[in-house]
Every structure is written in structure tokens, then in C-alpha cells.
Amino acid sequence: MGAVRRPGAYVCGIDAAMDVIGGRWKVLILWALDERPFRFGELRRQVPGVTEKVLTSHLRELEQDGIVHREVYDEVPPRVEYSLTPRGVALNEALAPLGAWGRENVFPGAEADAAPS
């Protein structure tokens, strides 16, 4: 759990965190999974514009980093659900102030219709 991609190369905690959430779609994946667990197709619909290949890649990386849990159910047809681990929940809590800053400073007036960060 928690594979480090650049051992010893981090300058500070923000550098390490950005390595985990870097990429165009990862924060949106985390935001969607904050609501509830999703199956792959549901998650793809929650993150409009992401390709299947990129979503698969990001989910694997987040799973390797201990942020996302992949649950495979022994059913026919097979069912897989993705959810946040406690580490993922903590990461979303850390990102919430950043989302609030974005709503207040970049996209004023969106507070009323913005979803939680």
C-alpha cells in the first residue's frame, strides 16, 4: 500500500501529494468517489471527457498509492466497484480547502450550485 514513484526525490509534502494527484483527471475521480463507491462505467459517466484507457490507468495508480480500493465481487457477470480508502478520504478532506478557494476566487458565484470538494 502506498507505492512511492520517486523515492527520495520529494522536496516537501506538497511535492509528494502532487505526485499522487497529478494528472488532469485524478482529482475529479476522487471527487466522484467521495459520494459513494462506483462501478467503472458509472465512474466514467461521473467524469465526463475521460477516456476508458486514462480512467483505467489513473485508477490503477490511485490503487497502488493506497487511495482507491478495488473490490471484485465473485458474481456472474463479474462486478467491480471502486471506493476510497481511509487514506483517500483523508486526501479528499485535505483537498476541500483548495476546492473552496477555487469556488471563491476563480469561479465566483458558483458556491450555490457547486458540489462539495
MARVEXMAR-918856 format. One record per atom (N, C-alpha, C): atom name; z, x, y. Coordinates in nm, 4 decimals. Example, Ala and Ser with C-alpha at 12.3 -4.5 7.8 and 13.67 -1.06 7.14 Angstrom:
<atoms>
<name N; pz 0.7800; px 1.3190; py -0.5690>
<name CA; pz 0.7800; px 1.2300; py -0.4500>
<name C; pz 0.7800; px 1.3200; py -0.3300>
<name N; pz 0.7080; px 1.2850; py -0.2250>
<name CA; pz 0.7140; px 1.3670; py -0.1060>
<name C; pz 0.7870; px 1.2900; py 0.0030>
</atoms>
This chain:
<atoms>
<name N; pz 0.0000; px 0.0841; py -0.1175>
<name CA; pz 0.0000; px 0.0000; py 0.0000>
<name C; pz 0.0000; px 0.0885; py 0.1236>
<name N; pz -0.0877; px 0.0603; py 0.2186>
<name CA; pz -0.0891; px 0.1318; py 0.3441>
<name C; pz -0.1601; px 0.2653; py 0.3396>
<name N; pz -0.2839; px 0.2660; py 0.2968>
<name CA; pz -0.3610; px 0.3902; py 0.2935>
<name C; pz -0.3895; px 0.4372; py 0.4353>
<name N; pz -0.3680; px 0.5638; py 0.4603>
<name CA; pz -0.3950; px 0.6218; py 0.5911>
<name C; pz -0.5315; px 0.6879; py 0.5851>
<name N; pz -0.6189; px 0.6514; py 0.6766>
<name CA; pz -0.7553; px 0.7027; py 0.6733>
<name C; pz -0.7692; px 0.8399; py 0.7358>
<name N; pz -0.6829; px 0.8748; py 0.8304>
<name CA; pz -0.6937; px 1.0033; py 0.8986>
<name C; pz -0.5591; px 1.0742; py 0.8942>
<name N; pz -0.5176; px 1.1236; py 0.7795>
<name CA; pz -0.3847; px 1.1839; py 0.7712>
<name C; pz -0.3667; px 1.2977; py 0.8707>
<name N; pz -0.2576; px 1.2898; py 0.9456>
<name CA; pz -0.2237; px 1.3957; py 1.0393>
<name C; pz -0.3038; px 1.3959; py 1.1677>
<name N; pz -0.3995; px 1.3063; py 1.1825>
<name CA; pz -0.4860; px 1.3096; py 1.2995>
<name C; pz -0.4391; px 1.2154; py 1.4105>
<name N; pz -0.3328; px 1.1390; py 1.3885>
<name CA; pz -0.2880; px 1.0442; py 1.4902>
<name C; pz -0.2119; px 1.1147; py 1.6010>
<name N; pz -0.2409; px 1.0744; py 1.7229>
<name CA; pz -0.1752; px 1.1296; py 1.8403>
<name C; pz -0.0511; px 1.0478; py 1.8745>
<name N; pz -0.0579; px 0.9153; py 1.8525>
<name CA; pz 0.0534; px 0.8266; py 1.8835>
<name C; pz 0.0420; px 0.7011; py 1.7970>
<name N; pz 0.1383; px 0.6124; py 1.8101>
<name CA; pz 0.1392; px 0.4885; py 1.7324>
<name C; pz 0.0219; px 0.3974; py 1.7637>
<name N; pz -0.0203; px 0.3957; py 1.8884>
<name CA; pz -0.1338; px 0.3114; py 1.9256>
<name C; pz -0.2600; px 0.3623; py 1.8572>
<name N; pz -0.2759; px 0.4915; py 1.8488>
<name CA; pz -0.3896; px 0.5519; py 1.7797>
<name C; pz -0.3926; px 0.5057; py 1.6333>
<name N; pz -0.2763; px 0.5092; py 1.5672>
<name CA; pz -0.2679; px 0.4672; py 1.4272>
<name C; pz -0.2982; px 0.3176; py 1.4138>
<name N; pz -0.2429; px 0.2363; py 1.5034>
<name CA; pz -0.2668; px 0.0923; py 1.4982>
<name C; pz -0.4147; px 0.0603; py 1.5211>
<name N; pz -0.4773; px 0.1296; py 1.6152>
<name CA; pz -0.6186; px 0.1052; py 1.6421>
<name C; pz -0.7057; px 0.1444; py 1.5235>
<name N; pz -0.6617; px 0.2411; py 1.4453>
<name CA; pz -0.7356; px 0.2777; py 1.3250>
<name C; pz -0.7347; px 0.1617; py 1.2258>
<name N; pz -0.6237; px 0.0901; py 1.2197>
<name CA; pz -0.6120; px -0.0232; py 1.1274>
<name C; pz -0.6910; px -0.1439; py 1.1764>
<name N; pz -0.6864; px -0.1733; py 1.3066>
<name CA; pz -0.7517; px -0.2947; py 1.3569>
<name C; pz -0.8863; px -0.2675; py 1.4212>
<name N; pz -0.9321; px -0.1426; py 1.4179>
<name CA; pz -1.0602; px -0.1084; py 1.4781>
<name C; pz -1.1748; px -0.1830; py 1.4113>
<name N; pz -1.2742; px -0.2131; py 1.4865>
<name CA; pz -1.3878; px -0.2895; py 1.4365>
<name C; pz -1.3939; px -0.4214; py 1.5100>
<name N; pz -1.5109; px -0.4738; py 1.5211>
<name CA; pz -1.5328; px -0.5940; py 1.6003>
<name C; pz -1.4617; px -0.7175; py 1.5450>
<name N; pz -1.4453; px -0.7254; py 1.4129>
<name CA; pz -1.4027; px -0.8498; py 1.3507>
<name C; pz -1.2601; px -0.8520; py 1.2996>
<name N; pz -1.1961; px -0.7392; py 1.2844>
<name CA; pz -1.0658; px -0.7368; py 1.2183>
<name C; pz -0.9594; px -0.8195; py 1.2895>
<name N; pz -0.9542; px -0.8125; py 1.4198>
<name CA; pz -0.8539; px -0.8898; py 1.4930>
<name C; pz -0.8797; px -1.0390; py 1.4763>
<name N; pz -1.0064; px -1.0796; py 1.4732>
<name CA; pz -1.0376; px -1.2212; py 1.4528>
<name C; pz -1.0033; px -1.2663; py 1.3113>
<name N; pz -1.0190; px -1.1783; py 1.2143>
<name CA; pz -0.9779; px -1.2089; py 1.0770>
<name C; pz -0.8267; px -1.2286; py 1.0731>
<name N; pz -0.7534; px -1.1383; py 1.1369>
<name CA; pz -0.6074; px -1.1503; py 1.1422>
<name C; pz -0.5650; px -1.2788; py 1.2112>
<name N; pz -0.6315; px -1.3125; py 1.3200>
<name CA; pz -0.6002; px -1.4346; py 1.3945>
<name C; pz -0.6204; px -1.5570; py 1.3059>
<name N; pz -0.7307; px -1.5626; py 1.2320>
<name CA; pz -0.7586; px -1.6761; py 1.1440>
<name C; pz -0.6546; px -1.6847; py 1.0325>
<name N; pz -0.6211; px -1.5722; py 0.9711>
<name CA; pz -0.5263; px -1.5731; py 0.8599>
<name C; pz -0.3838; px -1.6027; py 0.9057>
<name N; pz -0.3585; px -1.5960; py 1.0359>
<name CA; pz -0.2266; px -1.6301; py 1.0876>
<name C; pz -0.1975; px -1.7786; py 1.0681>
<name N; pz -0.3030; px -1.8600; py 1.0620>
<name CA; pz -0.2868; px -2.0049; py 1.0442>
<name C; pz -0.2432; px -2.0395; py 0.9029>
<name N; pz -0.3134; px -1.9826; py 0.8037>
<name CA; pz -0.2877; px -2.0130; py 0.6630>
<name C; pz -0.3770; px -1.9254; py 0.5774>
<name N; pz -0.3545; px -1.9218; py 0.4465>
<name CA; pz -0.4464; px -1.8492; py 0.3580>
<name C; pz -0.5835; px -1.9175; py 0.3559>
<name N; pz -0.6876; px -1.8378; py 0.3398>
<name CA; pz -0.8239; px -1.8907; py 0.3336>
<name C; pz -0.8980; px -1.8321; py 0.2150>
<name N; pz -0.9879; px -1.9122; py 0.1591>
<name CA; pz -1.0850; px -1.8602; py 0.0647>
<name C; pz -1.1931; px -1.7899; py 0.1464>
<name N; pz -1.2731; px -1.7069; py 0.0802>
<name CA; pz -1.3709; px -1.6243; py 0.1507>
<name C; pz -1.4645; px -1.7074; py 0.2378>
<name N; pz -1.5242; px -1.8110; py 0.1814>
<name CA; pz -1.6190; px -1.8937; py 0.2573>
<name C; pz -1.5543; px -1.9633; py 0.3755>
<name N; pz -1.4318; px -2.0104; py 0.3576>
<name CA; pz -1.3590; px -2.0735; py 0.4678>
<name C; pz -1.3330; px -1.9719; py 0.5787>
<name N; pz -1.2936; px -1.8530; py 0.5379>
<name CA; pz -1.2643; px -1.7476; py 0.6353>
<name C; pz -1.3902; px -1.7090; py 0.7121>
<name N; pz -1.5004; px -1.7027; py 0.6426>
<name CA; pz -1.6272; px -1.6689; py 0.7092>
<name C; pz -1.6621; px -1.7734; py 0.8146>
<name N; pz -1.6346; px -1.8999; py 0.7869>
<name CA; pz -1.6603; px -2.0061; py 0.8860>
<name C; pz -1.5633; px -1.9983; py 1.0035>
<name N; pz -1.4442; px -1.9442; py 0.9800>
<name CA; pz -1.3450; px -1.9295; py 1.0871>
<name C; pz -1.3779; px -1.8149; py 1.1823>
<name N; pz -1.4634; px -1.7234; py 1.1371>
<name CA; pz -1.5006; px -1.6064; py 1.2174>
<name C; pz -1.6522; px -1.6113; py 1.2368>
<name N; pz -1.7004; px -1.6989; py 1.3252>
<name CA; pz -1.8448; px -1.7150; py 1.3434>
<name C; pz -1.9121; px -1.5857; py 1.3852>
<name N; pz -2.0237; px -1.5573; py 1.3213>
<name CA; pz -2.1027; px -1.4401; py 1.3565>
<name C; pz -2.0831; px -1.3226; py 1.2628>
<name N; pz -1.9744; px -1.3211; py 1.1867>
<name CA; pz -1.9510; px -1.2093; py 1.0947>
<name C; pz -2.0412; px -1.2267; py 0.9723>
<name N; pz -2.0973; px -1.1174; py 0.9267>
<name CA; pz -2.1811; px -1.1238; py 0.8069>
<name C; pz -2.0914; px -1.1149; py 0.6829>
<name N; pz -2.1455; px -1.1586; py 0.5715>
<name CA; pz -2.0718; px -1.1533; py 0.4457>
<name C; pz -2.0344; px -1.0094; py 0.4103>
<name N; pz -2.1285; px -0.9185; py 0.4311>
<name CA; pz -2.1057; px -0.7773; py 0.3993>
<name C; pz -1.9921; px -0.7185; py 0.4836>
<name N; pz -1.9933; px -0.7453; py 0.6128>
<name CA; pz -1.8914; px -0.6906; py 0.7029>
<name C; pz -1.7557; px -0.7544; py 0.6739>
<name N; pz -1.7540; px -0.8853; py 0.6502>
<name CA; pz -1.6281; px -0.9524; py 0.6187>
<name C; pz -1.5679; px -0.8933; py 0.4911>
<name N; pz -1.6502; px -0.8738; py 0.3896>
<name CA; pz -1.6032; px -0.8136; py 0.2645>
<name C; pz -1.5460; px -0.6749; py 0.2903>
<name N; pz -1.6165; px -0.5947; py 0.3670>
<name CA; pz -1.5727; px -0.4585; py 0.3971>
<name C; pz -1.4402; px -0.4587; py 0.4739>
<name N; pz -1.4306; px -0.5417; py 0.5759>
<name CA; pz -1.3083; px -0.5467; py 0.6562>
<name C; pz -1.1899; px -0.5978; py 0.5736>
<name N; pz -1.2133; px -0.6979; py 0.4898>
<name CA; pz -1.1050; px -0.7486; py 0.4060>
<name C; pz -1.0553; px -0.6405; py 0.3095>
<name N; pz -1.1461; px -0.5635; py 0.2540>
<name CA; pz -1.1058; px -0.4542; py 0.1638>
<name C; pz -1.0227; px -0.3507; py 0.2378>
<name N; pz -1.0668; px -0.3139; py 0.3592>
<name CA; pz -0.9913; px -0.2158; py 0.4374>
<name C; pz -0.8532; px -0.2686; py 0.4743>
<name N; pz -0.8467; px -0.3945; py 0.5162>
<name CA; pz -0.7182; px -0.4536; py 0.5525>
<name C; pz -0.6266; px -0.4650; py 0.4305>
<name N; pz -0.6864; px -0.4904; py 0.3152>
<name CA; pz -0.6077; px -0.4950; py 0.1917>
<name C; pz -0.5541; px -0.3551; py 0.1576>
<name N; pz -0.6378; px -0.2531; py 0.1708>
<name CA; pz -0.5947; px -0.1153; py 0.1445>
<name C; pz -0.4830; px -0.0723; py 0.2389>
<name N; pz -0.4866; px -0.1221; py 0.3621>
<name CA; pz -0.3852; px -0.0874; py 0.4611>
<name C; pz -0.2580; px -0.1707; py 0.4470>
<name N; pz -0.2567; px -0.2634; py 0.3502>
<name CA; pz -0.1380; px -0.3455; py 0.3285>
<name C; pz -0.1208; px -0.4571; py 0.4287>
<name N; pz -0.2290; px -0.4972; py 0.4951>
<name CA; pz -0.2243; px -0.6010; py 0.5978>
<name C; pz -0.2604; px -0.7379; py 0.5388>
<name N; pz -0.3537; px -0.7391; py 0.4457>
<name CA; pz -0.4033; px -0.8624; py 0.3838>
<name C; pz -0.3768; px -0.8570; py 0.2337>
<name N; pz -0.3385; px -0.9715; py 0.1794>
<name CA; pz -0.3178; px -0.9852; py 0.0351>
<name C; pz -0.4331; px -1.0681; py -0.0226>
<name N; pz -0.4891; px -1.0201; py -0.1325>
<name CA; pz -0.5971; px -1.0899; py -0.2028>
<name C; pz -0.5394; px -1.1457; py -0.3313>
<name N; pz -0.5377; px -1.2779; py -0.3425>
<name CA; pz -0.4838; px -1.3450; py -0.4606>
<name C; pz -0.5983; px -1.4029; py -0.5422>
<name N; pz -0.6105; px -1.3588; py -0.6676>
<name CA; pz -0.7140; px -1.4085; py -0.7583>
<name C; pz -0.6468; px -1.5045; py -0.8548>
<name N; pz -0.6947; px -1.6284; py -0.8575>
<name CA; pz -0.6402; px -1.7297; py -0.9462>
<name C; pz -0.7230; px -1.7350; py -1.0737>
<name N; pz -0.6552; px -1.7445; py -1.1868>
<name CA; pz -0.7207; px -1.7488; py -1.3173>
<name C; pz -0.7674; px -1.8917; py -1.3438>
<name N; pz -0.8775; px -1.9284; py -1.2818>
<name CA; pz -0.9340; px -2.0631; py -1.2933>
<name C; pz -1.0830; px -2.0518; py -1.3175>
<name N; pz -1.1411; px -2.1630; py -1.3596>
<name CA; pz -1.2863; px -2.1705; py -1.3725>
<name C; pz -1.3306; px -2.2852; py -1.2833>
<name N; pz -1.4144; px -2.2589; py -1.1839>
<name CA; pz -1.4636; px -2.1290; py -1.1391>
<name C; pz -1.3516; px -2.0479; py -1.0746>
<name N; pz -1.3686; px -1.9164; py -1.0697>
<name CA; pz -1.2648; px -1.8299; py -1.0120>
<name C; pz -1.2382; px -1.8654; py -0.8656>
<name N; pz -1.1126; px -1.8513; py -0.8262>
<name CA; pz -1.0747; px -1.8794; py -0.6875>
<name C; pz -0.9983; px -1.7597; py -0.6347>
<name N; pz -1.0353; px -1.7165; py -0.5146>
<name CA; pz -0.9693; px -1.6036; py -0.4479>
<name C; pz -0.9264; px -1.6506; py -0.3102>
<name N; pz -0.8022; px -1.6208; py -0.2739>
<name CA; pz -0.7519; px -1.6526; py -0.1407>
<name C; pz -0.7004; px -1.5263; py -0.0730>
<name N; pz -0.7182; px -1.5232; py 0.0571>
<name CA; pz -0.6707; px -1.4118; py 0.1392>
<name C; pz -0.5600; px -1.4630; py 0.2299>
<name N; pz -0.4537; px -1.3845; py 0.2403>
<name CA; pz -0.3420; px -1.4202; py 0.3274>
<name C; pz -0.2854; px -1.2921; py 0.3885>
<name N; pz -0.1982; px -1.3099; py 0.4864>
<name CA; pz -0.1340; px -1.1953; py 0.5494>
<name C; pz -0.0122; px -1.1522; py 0.4689>
<name N; pz 0.0081; px -1.0242; py 0.4597>
<name CA; pz 0.1299; px -0.9693; py 0.4030>
<name C; pz 0.2361; px -0.9690; py 0.5136>
<name N; pz 0.3611; px -0.9396; py 0.4810>
<name CA; pz 0.4612; px -0.9257; py 0.5889>
<name C; pz 0.4190; px -0.8223; py 0.6942>
<name N; pz 0.3532; px -0.7155; py 0.6510>
<name CA; pz 0.3029; px -0.6148; py 0.7454>
<name C; pz 0.1954; px -0.6764; py 0.8351>
<name N; pz 0.1110; px -0.7625; py 0.7796>
<name CA; pz 0.0081; px -0.8306; py 0.8578>
<name C; pz 0.0668; px -0.9274; py 0.9581>
<name N; pz 0.1713; px -0.9995; py 0.9171>
<name CA; pz 0.2404; px -1.0910; py 1.0090>
<name C; pz 0.2998; px -1.0110; py 1.1248>
<name N; pz 0.3628; px -0.8977; py 1.0929>
<name CA; pz 0.4207; px -0.8132; py 1.1978>
<name C; pz 0.3127; px -0.7602; py 1.2922>
<name N; pz 0.1967; px -0.7259; py 1.2377>
<name CA; pz 0.0864; px -0.6786; py 1.3217>
<name C; pz 0.0394; px -0.7892; py 1.4147>
<name N; pz 0.0261; px -0.9122; py 1.3635>
<name CA; pz -0.0138; px -1.0233; py 1.4496>
<name C; pz 0.0887; px -1.0473; py 1.5593>
<name N; pz 0.2166; px -1.0343; py 1.5263>
<name CA; pz 0.3210; px -1.0504; py 1.6286>
<name C; pz 0.3079; px -0.9425; py 1.7355>
<name N; pz 0.2721; px -0.8218; py 1.6941>
<name CA; pz 0.2530; px -0.7133; py 1.7907>
<name C; pz 0.1298; px -0.7369; py 1.8775>
<name N; pz 0.0278; px -0.8042; py 1.8230>
<name CA; pz -0.0953; px -0.8303; py 1.8972>
<name C; pz -0.0833; px -0.9503; py 1.9911>
<name N; pz 0.0166; px -1.0355; py 1.9704>
<name CA; pz 0.0319; px -1.1568; py 2.0524>
<name C; pz 0.0393; px -1.1261; py 2.2021>
<name N; pz 0.1177; px -1.0271; py 2.2473>
<name CA; pz 0.1187; px -0.9978; py 2.3916>
<name C; pz -0.0176; px -0.9522; py 2.4438>
<name N; pz -0.0941; px -0.8839; py 2.3614>
<name CA; pz -0.2287; px -0.8427; py 2.4021>
<name C; pz -0.3177; px -0.9657; py 2.4213>
<name N; pz -0.3054; px -1.0625; py 2.3305>
<name CA; pz -0.3803; px -1.1876; py 2.3452>
<name C; pz -0.3400; px -1.2632; py 2.4705>
<name N; pz -0.2106; px -1.2657; py 2.4989>
<name CA; pz -0.1622; px -1.3322; py 2.6210>
<name C; pz -0.2170; px -1.2634; py 2.7447>
<name N; pz -0.2187; px -1.1304; py 2.7435>
<name CA; pz -0.2739; px -1.0561; py 2.8562>
<name C; pz -0.4214; px -1.0906; py 2.8752>
<name N; pz -0.4960; px -1.0985; py 2.7669>
<name CA; pz -0.6382; px -1.1321; py 2.7762>
<name C; pz -0.6615; px -1.2707; py 2.8340>
<name N; pz -0.5794; px -1.3678; py 2.7892>
<name CA; pz -0.5939; px -1.5039; py 2.8423>
<name C; pz -0.5609; px -1.5085; py 2.9906>
<name N; pz -0.4609; px -1.4329; py 3.0334>
<name CA; pz -0.4179; px -1.4356; py 3.1735>
<name C; pz -0.5084; px -1.3557; py 3.2665>
<name N; pz -0.5634; px -1.2463; py 3.2184>
<name CA; pz -0.6328; px -1.1537; py 3.3067>
<name C; pz -0.7841; px -1.1496; py 3.2920>
<name N; pz -0.8332; px -1.1791; py 3.1745>
<name CA; pz -0.9771; px -1.1676; py 3.1539>
<name C; pz -1.0407; px -1.3046; py 3.1550>
<name N; pz -0.9673; px -1.4024; py 3.1114>
<name CA; pz -1.0239; px -1.5326; py 3.0867>
<name C; pz -0.9289; px -1.6371; py 3.1376>
<name N; pz -0.9006; px -1.6307; py 3.2718>
<name CA; pz -0.8074; px -1.7250; py 3.3333>
<name C; pz -0.8521; px -1.8697; py 3.3144>
<name N; pz -0.7546; px -1.9572; py 3.3033>
<name CA; pz -0.7832; px -2.0989; py 3.2833>
<name C; pz -0.7992; px -2.1349; py 3.1377>
<name N; pz -0.7980; px -2.0384; py 3.0487>
<name CA; pz -0.8171; px -2.0665; py 2.9059>
<name C; pz -0.6850; px -2.0935; py 2.8351>
<name N; pz -0.5722; px -2.0805; py 2.9052>
<name CA; pz -0.4423; px -2.0953; py 2.8401>
<name C; pz -0.4287; px -2.2321; py 2.7738>
<name N; pz -0.4786; px -2.3371; py 2.8384>
<name CA; pz -0.4618; px -2.4710; py 2.7861>
<name C; pz -0.5334; px -2.4926; py 2.6536>
<name N; pz -0.6534; px -2.4352; py 2.6381>
<name CA; pz -0.7268; px -2.4592; py 2.5157>
<name C; pz -0.7329; px -2.3378; py 2.4233>
<name N; pz -0.6541; px -2.2363; py 2.4526>
<name CA; pz -0.6548; px -2.1158; py 2.3677>
<name C; pz -0.5617; px -2.1349; py 2.2494>
<name N; pz -0.6064; px -2.0852; py 2.1347>
<name CA; pz -0.5230; px -2.0858; py 2.0149>
<name C; pz -0.4246; px -1.9715; py 2.0239>
<name N; pz -0.3158; px -1.9786; py 1.9473>
<name CA; pz -0.2197; px -1.8669; py 1.9501>
<name C; pz -0.2859; px -1.7363; py 1.9082>
<name N; pz -0.2405; px -1.6287; py 1.9677>
<name CA; pz -0.2982; px -1.4970; py 1.9374>
<name C; pz -0.2428; px -1.4428; py 1.8100>
</atoms>
